[in-house]
Amino acid sequence: MVYFGRGTADSRPTESIFQSVHGIWLFIFYVAIFVFAEAAFALMAMREYLQDLLGQTDTDLILGKRVGADVLEKITLRQVTPGGP
């Protein structure tokens, strides 16, 4: 069990985090922050992968350049054909 809070004279923890008034909310928020941070890393990794697959740079995305049909055709052929083009 996780302990914190008011220590006694010999500085041993005397109260569980779940016995605190808002302890359970602290625990839930801590876990939620971790989960959302990991989700952000996963989304960024997928974006980088797709961007690399399409051959686009960050500048292309900012300027709104579209992917050409030839690039999309190569990607589709690579996925359908076992050996790729």
N, C-alpha and C positions, 0 to 999 in steps of 0.2 A: 504494500500500500504506500502511496506517496504521502509524505508528511511535510508540513511547513508550519510556520506560525510561532506562537509564543513558547519560548523555551523556558524551562525551569532554571533554577540556580545552577544545575549541572549541565545545562544547555542541551537537554534531550528534547526531541520534538514531542509535543503533548497533544496535538490535534491533527487529524487526518484532513486532507484537502476536501474530502467529501463531507466532512462534518462542518465545514465552514458554511456561512450563509450563502455565499455565491460560488462556492468551490466547484460545484458540478458545472456551472456555466463557464467558469474559467477553463475547465477541462474540455468541454465541448468546443469552445472557441479555439483552443490550442490545437485540437485535432482537426477542426475545420480549416484553419489556416494552413496546416501541413498538407491536407488533401487538395485544397485549391492551388497551392504552390506546385505540387506535383502535376496536377492537371494542366497548369500553364506550361510546364516544361514539356509535357507530352504534345500539346497543341503546337508549340514552337518547333518541336522536332518534326512533326508531320508537315508543317508549312515548309520547313527547310527541305525536306525530302521531295515534296511535290514541286517546289520551285526548282530544285536541281534536275528533276526528271523532265520538266518542261524547258529547261535551259534559260530560265529568266533570272535576272538580277534584281536586287532591291530597287535599283533605279528604274528598271522596266515597269515594276509594279507601281512606283510612285508616279511615273509619267503616263501610266495607263496604256502601255503597249500591250497589244493582244498577241496571243500565241498563234502562229500560222497553222494552216491546215496540214502542211507537210509534217510538222512536228507532232501534231496529234495523230496523224496516220502512222508514223513510226512507233509511237507509244502503243497504239492499238495493235499493230502487227507484232510488236515485241511481246505483248501479253497473250495474243492468240496463238502465234507460232511457237512451238517448243524451243527451237534454236534461235529464234529472233531473226531479224533481217541481216 
